Amino acid sequence: MEYMSQEGYDKLVEELHQLEHVELPRAKEALVEARDKGDLSENFEYHAAKREHGRILGRIRFKQRVLEHTRVIDMSRLSGDSVGLLSKVKMTNLNNNMSMTYTIASPHEANLREGKISIKSPIAQALLGKKVGDEVEVQVPAGVQRFRIEHIEI
């Protein structure tokens, strides 16, 4: 069971709809057109269309499984006392005094460009349950980083 925000859930539903109602019919059409071109053993277009069709079916099954095992978090029940899923955390890197803000998100919503890190990442794991003023040490690829939590919000 995984938890995610309503926004993330809606985005996943939209992606599934796009795959099922736009991309899959397009792939089926390409497969039929390629099949009609003759000898299948030497038909590159047919093999490419078949691969694309299979790839789309795989993505559809994956997204269906994710949605089947996902529960949307009721944001009104969350508190900003400590770091948890969907917390927006402002912290200071004590190694270089740089300030940064991340939102702890489900793995399916994680997007570093948007400032969302996966709850399964080392930084998020170290922050879980911590409060404002707490300091944590995290082993990251660049070495050990120390952070101080400055602010938590939902």
N, C-alpha and C positions, 0 to 999 in steps of 0.2 A: 504494500500500500504506500503510495506517495501522496504528498499534499502539495497543492500549488494555489496560486492566487486565481481569482475569477478571471482576471485579464489574461493570464497564461492559459487557463482552461479554454477560454473563448478563442484565443489565437490557435490553439491546437485543433479545436473543432472546425475552425475556418480552413486550416491547412488540409484537414482530412476531406472536407467538402470539396475543396479545389482539386485534390488528387482524384477523388471518386467521380466527380461530375465534369471535369475539364480535361485533366491530363490522361486519365485512363481511357476515356472514349477516343481521344486523339491517338493514343498508342495503339488501340485496337484497330482503328482505321488505317494507320500506317502498316500494321501487320497484315491486314487483308490486302492492301494495295501491293505490298512486297510479295505476298504469296501468289498473287495473280500474274507475276512477271515470269513464271516458268520454273525451271529446274531449281529446287530448293537447296540441293547440295552445294551449288556454287553461287548462290544468291546472297551476296553480302548484305544487301538492304534487308532481306528477310531475317538474317541472323542478328543484325543490329536492332531491328524493330522488335524481335523476340526478346532480346536482352533488355531493352528499354521497358517493354511490357512487364517483364519479370521484376525489374527494379521498382517500378511503380507499385506493383502488387505487394512487394515486400514492404515498401514504405507505408502503404495503407494498413497492412496487418500490424506493423509496429505501432503506428499511431492509434489504432483501435485498441490494442493491448494496453497502451499507456493510459488512454481515456478510461478503459474498463477498470483499471486499478488506481485511479486518481480520485482524490477527494478535494473539494474546494474548501479553503480555510475561511471561516467566518471572521473577518477582520475586526468586528466589534468585540470579539472575545479575547483579542490579544492585548497584552499590556506592554508598555515600553520600559518596564523596570529592568529587564535583562534581555540579552541578545537571543533571538530565536529566529525561526523561519519568517521571512518577510520583514525583518527588522532592517531599518536603514541605520547604519553605524558610521559615525564620524570618528576617525581615530588618527593618532599621530604616530608616525614611524619614528621610534626613539633613536634609531641608528643614524637618520639623516634629518630629523626634525620636519619632515614633510607631512602635510595633512592630506588625508584621503577619505572618501566616503564610498561605502559599498552597501548594497542591499543584498541580504542573504536570500537566495532564491532556490527553487527546486532545480535539479539538474537539467530539466527540459526548458526552463526559463532563463538559465544562466546566459549572460551576454556581457562580456567585459566592456564593450564599447558603451553599453547602457549603464555600466556600473553595477551589474548584477553578477554576483559570484555564487557558484554552486554550494549548497549546504554541505556537500561532500568534499569540498576543497580543504586543504590543510588550514588555511586562514580562517575559514568559517568554522571548522571543527574546533579550533582553538578559542574562538570567540563565543561559542554557544554557552549560554548560562551566565556569562560575565555581565558585570554592571559598570556604570559610568565610573571612571577613575581606576578601574582594574587594569593591570598590565599583563600582557601575555607574550610568550616566546613561541615562535613558529619556525619550524624547519621548512624552508622553501628551497627551490633549486639554487638560488643565489646565496644560500647559507642561512644562518639563524637570524631572524628578524624579530625585533621587539616592538610591540605596539601598546599604546595607551588609549583606552576608550574615552572619547571626549563627550559624545552625545549619542543617544539612542532614540529613534522614533519609529512609529509604525505607519 
